[in-house]
Amino acid sequence: MGGYGMGGGGLIWFLIIGVLIVVPFWKLLPRYGLPSWAALLTIFPLVALVFLWIMAFKDNGGGGRS
């Protein structure tokens, strides 16, 4: 009654933002030797940050800088 909570529109935005975060990680994590299901954990910002650090510093052996 007091206008608390996300409401219907807030839930839709939460799902849209969640998908926009999870899908790229779902595609990228297997390239770095991590299971793709772990991308579901990236809805938590700290987990997403840890995965970004792992991907940044892990040698994927695919070339890159010489």
N, C-alpha and C positions, 0 to 999 in steps of 0.2 A: 503494500500500500504506500509506503513512503518513498517510492522511486528507487529502492535499493536493488542491487543485482545488475546483471548485464542485459536482461531482456532478450527478446527474440533476435533483434538485429546484432547484438553483441556476440551471441553464440555463432551466428553465421560468419562474422568477421574473424572470430577465433579459429573456426574451421578453415577458412580461406588462408589465413596467415600460417596455420599449421601445415597445410598442404604445400604452400610455397617454400617452407623451410625443409620439410621432410623429403620431398621428391628429389631435389638436387643431391642431398646426402645419400639417398637410396641408390642413385646412379654412380656416385663417386666412391663410396666406401669400399666396394669390392676391388677397385683398382689399387687400393692401399692395404689389401689383405684383411679387411674387417668385414664381418657379415652385414649384408644389406638390411637385415631386420633391426640392426642397431640404430638405423636412421630414425626409427620411431622414438628413440630416446632424445632426439635433438629438439623436441618441443620444450625441453628444459634448457634454458640459455647456457648454463654452466657446462652441460654435456656437449652442446654444440661448440662451445669454445674449446673444450678439450679435443674434440674431433678435428677442429680446424688446426690446432697445434700439431696433432699427430700427422695430419696430411701435409702440413707445411714442412716438417722436418724429417719425414720418412723418405728414404731413398726408394723410389718405385722402380728404378732400373730402366725406365723408358726413355732415357736420354735427357734432354733439357739443355742446360748451360754446359759449355765446354770448358 
